[in-house]
Amino acid sequence: MLHLFSFILFLISLFIAYRIIKSDTEAKLKVLWIALVLLLPLIGSIVWYLIGPGNKELPFNL
């Protein structure tokens, strides 16, 4: 069961990294987001989903 969870989290992290690379965010922020998502997959994925690049609901631009 743990292997399945790890594999799914890995696939989600790769998908998010792909979305970050394809976004129109500046290069420095892309590197920071990808590092966060790949080094801390669960926390990084949640943070990216909530406040990631391209989130138009925030009063400030990340």
N, C-alpha and C positions, 0 to 999 in steps of 0.2 A: 504493500500500500504506500509506503514511504517513497519507493522508487517511482511509482506512478505520479505522485504529487510532485516530486522533484523534476520529472520529465515534463510535466505540464507547465510548471513554473519556468523551466528552461525555454520551452517553446513560446510562452508569453513574453519572456524577456527578449528573445530574438525578434519577435514581432514588434515589440515596442522600439527596440533599437532600429529596426528597419523604418518604422514610422518617423522616428527622430531624424534619421539620416535624410529622408525624403521631405522633411518639413522645410519651411523657408526661414528658419531660425538661424542666427549668425553662428559661425563655426565654433566659437568658444563655448557657447551655451550648449551646442550639440555634444561636444566632448564631455562637458560636465554632466549632462543628462544621461548619456550613454554609460559613463563611469558609475553614476548612481544606480542605474537600473541593473548593470551587470555585476557590480560589487555587492549590492544589497537587493537581490531580486524581488523579494516579497515587499519590502518597504519601498524600494525604488519604484516598483510598478504601481503601487497604490498612490504614492506622491505624484508620479507622472500623470496618472489618470485624473487626479483631483486638480492639480495646478500646473500641468505640463505646458509645453510650448503650444501656442495656438488657442489656449483657453480664453475665450472672449468675455467670460463673466467676471474676470478679476478686475479690480480697479487699477491695477498696475500691470506692467508688461514684464514677464519673465523671459 
